[in-house]
């Protein structure tokens, strides 16, 4: 697997994990967990974009 593909896959995984954490935090009224999920989702998005840039 190329480095760019790995970055994109890891980014998608982090986004999915972040969304789940964010939604769980919202469901149980845990603001800290929801914020952590949002942060992780954003980092995943950035990593995915980094992989896309490497492809160009």
N, C-alpha and C positions, 0 to 999 in steps of 0.2 A: 504494500500500500504506500503510495507516495505521501510525502509530508503534507501536501496541500489537501489530499483526500482525508488524511488523518485529522487535520485541523478542522475540516468541515464536519466530519463525523463526531468528533469530540464536542464541537460547538453545538450540534443538534442535540446531543445527549445532555449537555449542560442546560440547554434551553428547556428540554422536556422535564428534567429534574427540577429546574427552577419554577416552572409553571405549576408542577404538582405541589411543591413546597409552598408556593405563594397561595394557591387555592386552599390547601389544607390549613394554612395559617389564618386565612380569612374565615374559613368554616368554623374554626374553634376559637375565634377572636384572639389569636396570638399575633399581635402586631410585629413582634421581633421576627417570628418565623416568616411572615408574609414579606417583610422587608428583605430578609435573607434570600427568599425565593426570587424576588424581583432582581436583586443584585446578581444572583447566579444566572438568571435568564439573560440579563444584559451582557454578562461576561461571555456566555455561550454564543450570543449573537455576534459579538465582536470577534470571537475565535473563528466562527464560521466565515465571516467576511474576510478575515485574514487568509484563510484557505482559498477563498475565491480569488483574492488578489494574487496569490502565488501562482494560480493557474494561468494568469495573463502574461 
